Amino acid sequence: MGKDSFLRITVITPERRVLDEPTESAVIPAHDGELGILRNRAALLCELGVGVLRFRSGGQTRRVFIDGGFAQVHENRITLLSDSALGEEEVTSQVLAQAEEAARDARLTPSQRLRARRRAAALRGLSQRG
């Protein structure tokens, strides 16, 4: 595949650039479900939910945990701005244990508890793929 046949995907948090590379396709965790992105897609701006970004690179599917934020697709560039993001290699047993503990916190409001449970489930799914 030539360089012009790729999209560019970038994931940025307040602390760092988590990802910046070419991709063949991507599925982003929008707030209301998953959204597939291919080359030459119409421009898009959407809110992100808690979930897993999946993208194809070098014939392999790679994954990144996304904790809300916003996504923009414009001129074959996908940019995700998230409060927090972790590559699958960063999802350690300690990270997973902290997420599971947070999901059980009785002090959380129902909406906070739901979001914490979604985080834990997404991280659990990501860690089981390794």
N, C-alpha and C positions, 0 to 999 in steps of 0.2 A: 504494500500500500504506500502511495506517495504521501508526502507531508500534507498536501492539500486535501487528503481524504480523512483527516482526523479533526476532532474537536479538541479544544484545550480546556482542561478542568482544573480549577483552583479552589481550594478550601482554606479559608482564613478565619482564625479566632482572634480575640483581642491580644493573645500572647504570642501567636506565631502563625506562620504559613505551614499548614499541615500537608498540603498537596499542591503540586503545580506541574502538570505533565499532559502529554497528548493522550487521547482516549478514542476508541472506536464508537462507543455508546455509553450511556449512563442511565441509571434509574435513581431518581432523587426521592427522599422521603418528604413529600409535601405535607402540609398540615391536614389535608383531607384525603390522603392516599398517596400511592406511589405514582411517579410521573416519568415515563421513558423519554429520553432525549437522543435524537439522531442528528447527523449533519443537516445543515440548512433548515433547521426548525425555525418557525416564526419566533420573533422576540417574545420573551416571557419574563415576568417578575412574579414570584410567589413566596408565601410564607412557608417555612420549613417546620416540620414536626420533629418529634423524637423518633429516630429510626436509623436505618443503615443505608448509606449511599453505596450503590454497586456500580462498578464501571469496568469496561473491557479494555485491557491494555496488553499488547503482545500476545493476544490469543487467550489470555487468562482473565478470569473475573477476580477483581480485587474489591475490598470492602473498607469503609470508614464509618465509624459511629458518628452520628450527627445529633446534636442536642438543641434543636430549634434554630431559628434565625431566618434568613432570607436567601433566596436564590434568584439569580439573573441569568438568562440565556440571551445572548446577542452576538450575531455575526460569528457563529461557531465557537463561542467562548461560554463556558459554564462557570459561574462564580458563585460560590456558597460562602456566606458570612454567617458564622455560628458562634454561639456562646462558648461551646465546647465541642471538640472533635478529637477522635482517637483512631489511629490506624489499627487494623486487626492485630498487629504485632505488639501494640501498646496495651491491649486488654489483658491484663495479668489477673491472677487469682485474687490479688489484693484489691485491684480496681473493682472486680466483680463483687467481692465480699462487701466493700463499702457501698456499692449500689444496692445490693440486697438488704443491707442494714438500713439504709435510708428509706427503702420501700416499706419497711416495717415500723417506721417512726410514728408513734401514736399522736404526736403533737401536730402532725401535718393536717391541713384542711383536706377535704375530699378531693378537690382538684389537684392539690399538690401531691397527694398520695397516688392519684392516678398517673400523673406525670412521672413520679419516682418509680412506679411499677413498670411503666413503659420503658424508662431508661434501663432498669434492671433486665427486663426481658430482651431488649435489643442487644445489650452487652453480653448476656448469657448466650444468645444465638450466635453472636460473632465469635465468642470464645470457643464454642463447640465446633466451629468449622475448621479451626487450626489443626 
